[in-house]
């Protein structure tokens, strides 16, 4: 399931001319794209997470540093 998701994601991004050339980082940790997708899905998908301002929860789910002040914004940007 994870591998199929990643293949589909890379193809989607390539088709819209924004290929993933390197995996983004949060803090000093590389983001697991499958985990961030599943974390957002678990909280109700993008619109709900954004509307309820739950991006910090997604960041925490990924094991982020509790002291980060820009965690929510950075997590959302990377997801988008």
C-alpha positions in Angstrom: 0.0 0.0 0.0 2.8 2.4 0.9 4.8 1.6 -2.2 1.7 2.1 -4.5 1.0 5.4 -2.8 4.5 6.7 -3.4 4.6 5.6 -7.0 1.2 7.3 -7.5 2.4 10.5 -5.7 5.6 10.8 -7.7 3.7 10.3 -11.0 1.0 12.8 -10.0 3.7 15.4 -9.1 5.6 14.8 -12.3 2.4 15.2 -14.4 1.7 18.6 -12.9 5.2 19.6 -13.6 6.3 19.9 -10.0 8.3 16.7 -9.6 9.6 15.7 -6.1 13.3 16.0 -6.6 14.2 15.6 -3.0 12.3 14.5 0.1 11.5 17.6 2.3 12.7 17.9 5.9 11.1 19.1 9.0 13.7 20.3 11.4 16.6 18.0 10.7 14.5 14.9 9.9 13.4 13.7 6.5 9.6 13.6 6.2 8.2 10.1 5.6 5.6 11.0 2.9 3.5 8.0 3.6 3.3 8.8 7.3 2.4 12.5 6.7 -0.3 11.3 4.3 -1.7 8.8 6.8 -1.6 11.3 9.7 -3.6 13.8 7.7 -6.0 11.2 6.6 -6.5 10.0 10.2 -7.4 13.5 11.3 -10.0 13.8 8.5 -8.1 14.9 5.4 -6.6 18.2 4.2 -9.7 20.4 4.4 -10.6 19.3 7.9 -7.0 19.5 9.2 -6.7 23.0 7.8 -10.1 24.2 8.9 -9.6 22.9 12.5 -6.0 24.1 12.6 -4.6 20.6 13.3 -1.3 20.9 11.5 0.6 21.0 14.8 -1.0 17.6 15.6 0.2 16.2 12.3 3.7 17.6 13.1 3.6 15.9 16.6 2.4 12.6 14.9 5.6 12.7 12.8 7.7 13.0 16.0 8.5 16.7 15.7 10.3 18.8 18.3 7.8 20.2 20.8 9.5 23.6 21.0 9.1 24.5 17.3 7.1 27.7 16.8 6.7 27.3 13.0 5.9 23.6 13.1 2.3 23.9 11.9 3.1 26.2 9.0 6.0 24.2 7.8 4.1 20.9 8.1 1.3 22.3 6.0 3.6 23.8 3.4 5.4 20.5 3.0 2.1 18.6 2.7 0.9 21.0 0.1 
